[in-house]
Amino acid sequence: MKITYEVIIEKTDLKTYDSYQIVSVPTLYAVVYENDPVTIRIKNHSYDIADRYRKTLHTTKGFADNQARKLNQKFKTDKFAVVELLIKA
């Protein structure tokens, strides 16, 4: 199933020919833990480097489902899930 997004605004870089499009999405998908919204922080205890964060809010359900499945496997649980956030009525 192909999703069609409505282009709200667009700008083309005439040097690189990259076209930046701001598009609307009808739905967002959030990865939750026990129905609470979460984010993922990755710390490296071996080196003194800044923490990294992974997004848990996605515009496509497939990416959110995949992330929840991988988190459930990593933490040996079934408490990560995906909830749909309707943006437009």
trRosetta pair geometry for C-beta under 8 A, 3 or more apart (Angstrom, degrees):
i j d omega theta_ij theta_ji phi_ij phi_ji
3 60 7.4 -158 10 -104 153 97
5 23 3.7 42 146 173 130 135
5 24 6.4 169 -170 60 84 53
5 25 6.5 -29 -123 -83 109 66
6 23 6.3 144 73 -158 42 78
6 24 4.7 -6 62 38 100 109
7 10 5.6 3 177 -50 127 112
7 21 5.1 -66 -129 -162 105 116
7 22 7.3 98 -162 70 63 51
7 23 5.5 -45 -98 -97 49 82
8 22 4.8 -58 60 102 106 96
8 23 6.4 169 0 -110 86 23
8 24 5.7 101 -50 -40 111 90
9 21 7.6 166 87 -153 45 50
9 22 4.7 15 53 41 86 116
10 19 6.1 0 -172 -180 107 100
10 20 6.8 162 -154 85 55 53
10 21 4.8 -11 -105 -105 91 74
10 22 7.3 -147 -71 21 47 69
11 19 7.3 167 85 -156 38 56
11 20 5.0 -8 60 57 88 102
12 17 6.8 -10 -176 -150 103 43
12 18 7.2 171 -151 88 59 40
12 19 4.5 -22 -99 -102 84 80
12 20 7.6 -174 -82 19 34 66
13 16 4.6 13 102 44 125 93
13 17 6.7 -73 80 -15 76 11
13 18 4.8 16 34 52 117 85
13 19 7.7 -145 16 -75 70 35
13 20 7.5 65 -25 -13 94 100
14 17 7.2 31 -143 -76 26 55
24 88 7.7 44 167 -39 123 136
25 28 6.5 88 109 -67 129 72
25 59 4.8 -105 -119 -144 160 108
25 87 6.5 85 95 19 73 153
26 86 7.4 -24 157 -149 76 69
26 87 6.0 -170 -176 49 30 102
26 88 5.3 -74 -136 35 73 110
27 59 7.9 121 88 -157 62 55
27 61 8.0 1 112 -57 127 95
27 84 5.7 -22 -168 -167 122 98
27 85 6.7 142 -164 72 65 53
27 86 5.9 -34 -107 -107 83 50
27 87 6.2 -157 -88 3 27 94
28 57 5.7 1 175 -174 122 96
28 58 7.0 146 -166 73 71 37
28 59 6.3 -47 -114 -99 68 52
28 84 7.7 144 79 -161 43 51
28 85 4.4 -19 66 62 92 111
28 87 6.2 83 -9 -50 93 111
29 57 7.4 154 79 -158 46 49
29 58 4.8 -28 66 67 97 91
29 59 7.5 151 19 -114 88 4
29 60 7.1 -52 19 97 130 21
29 61 5.1 141 -67 -103 157 56
29 63 7.6 143 72 68 129 82
29 64 3.7 -119 123 -15 124 161
29 65 7.9 -39 162 -33 150 70
29 82 5.3 2 -178 -173 107 112
29 83 7.3 162 -154 78 59 37
29 84 5.9 -28 -102 -103 74 59
29 85 7.2 -169 -82 16 23 83
30 37 5.7 -40 168 -117 139 96
30 56 6.3 52 -161 130 68 88
30 57 5.2 -14 -102 -104 79 75
30 58 7.7 172 -81 21 32 70
30 64 7.1 23 31 -135 4 135
30 82 7.0 151 76 -154 39 61
30 83 5.3 -19 61 59 93 88
30 85 5.9 55 -12 -24 110 119
31 38 6.6 -63 105 58 87 96
31 56 4.1 -100 47 -166 105 99
31 57 7.8 -122 15 -64 75 39
31 58 7.8 58 -27 -4 91 107
31 64 5.6 -166 -59 -157 83 85
31 67 5.3 -82 -73 103 147 119
31 68 5.0 -170 -130 -73 102 88
31 71 7.0 109 -180 8 137 150
31 80 6.2 -2 -175 -171 100 102
31 81 7.6 159 -152 83 57 30
31 82 6.0 -36 -97 -96 56 70
32 35 5.4 21 145 -134 140 19
32 36 5.9 149 -166 63 96 30
32 37 5.6 -56 -106 -87 88 40
32 38 6.4 130 -138 4 38 91
32 80 7.2 159 82 -151 42 54
32 81 5.7 -25 63 66 90 79
32 82 7.3 144 16 -109 84 19
32 83 5.4 27 -7 -3 132 112
33 36 5.8 -33 69 61 71 88
33 38 4.8 41 3 -31 108 142
33 71 8.0 -101 -85 141 102 142
33 79 5.6 46 -161 128 72 103
33 80 5.6 -28 -96 -94 72 67
34 79 5.1 -15 -56 -173 76 114
35 81 7.5 -4 -72 52 56 123
35 83 7.3 76 -134 -54 66 138
37 56 7.4 148 -170 101 77 128
38 56 5.8 -22 86 86 71 177
39 53 5.9 -6 162 -160 119 111
39 54 7.4 163 -179 68 72 59
39 55 7.6 -42 -137 -128 89 31
39 56 5.5 -151 -111 8 48 121
40 53 6.5 136 80 -160 60 58
40 54 4.0 -13 69 50 121 104
40 56 6.2 127 -12 -55 92 110
40 71 7.8 -129 -90 -98 128 124
41 51 5.2 -5 -171 176 101 130
41 52 7.4 145 -160 77 51 43
41 53 5.6 -26 -101 -98 62 76
42 51 6.5 151 70 -167 49 73
42 52 4.4 -18 58 64 107 95
42 53 7.3 -170 14 -79 80 26
42 54 6.9 67 -23 -22 111 100
43 51 5.3 -31 -89 -111 72 94
44 47 5.1 -1 118 47 123 89
44 49 5.6 15 53 49 125 107
54 67 7.9 177 143 -143 128 130
55 58 7.2 124 123 -68 111 70
56 64 7.8 79 -176 -127 57 86
56 67 6.9 -169 -126 132 69 150
58 61 7.5 149 100 -85 119 18
58 63 4.4 -167 -150 84 151 115
58 64 4.3 -155 40 -54 132 92
58 67 7.5 165 -36 8 138 136
59 63 8.0 36 51 37 55 132
60 63 5.1 83 76 7 95 102
60 64 7.3 -174 95 -3 51 89
61 64 5.7 -65 -153 43 38 110
61 65 5.9 38 154 -22 74 108
61 82 6.8 108 -153 148 78 152
61 84 7.5 -18 -98 -93 107 100
62 65 5.8 -54 -143 37 28 111
62 66 6.3 29 158 -19 63 108
63 66 5.8 -56 -148 37 29 112
63 67 6.4 28 155 -18 64 107
64 67 5.8 -56 -148 37 30 109
64 68 6.3 29 156 -17 66 107
64 82 4.4 105 136 -125 116 128
65 68 5.9 -57 -147 38 29 109
65 69 6.3 30 155 -20 65 107
65 82 5.6 -63 -78 -19 60 152
66 69 5.8 -55 -148 35 29 112
66 70 6.4 25 156 -16 64 107
67 70 5.9 -56 -147 38 31 109
67 71 6.3 30 156 -18 65 107
68 71 5.8 -55 -146 38 30 110
68 72 6.3 34 154 -21 64 106
68 80 4.4 -175 -154 134 78 104
68 81 5.8 65 -157 -124 145 13
68 82 5.2 -116 -26 -45 150 88
69 72 5.8 -55 -150 35 29 112
69 73 6.6 28 152 -17 63 105
69 80 7.9 -140 -47 93 18 120
70 73 5.7 -54 -150 37 33 112
70 74 6.2 34 154 -21 67 107
71 74 5.6 -52 -141 37 33 112
71 75 6.1 2 168 8 68 111
71 80 4.3 96 91 -53 121 172
72 75 6.7 -71 -137 53 22 88
72 76 7.9 66 166 -110 54 7
72 77 5.6 -114 -142 78 66 64
72 78 5.6 44 -147 -106 124 40
72 79 7.4 161 -109 38 88 50
72 80 4.9 -135 -59 43 83 109
73 76 7.4 16 -173 -74 28 46
75 79 8.0 -64 100 45 130 101
75 80 7.5 111 45 -24 127 119
77 80 6.9 100 92 -6 106 85
86 89 7.4 79 142 -87 121 47
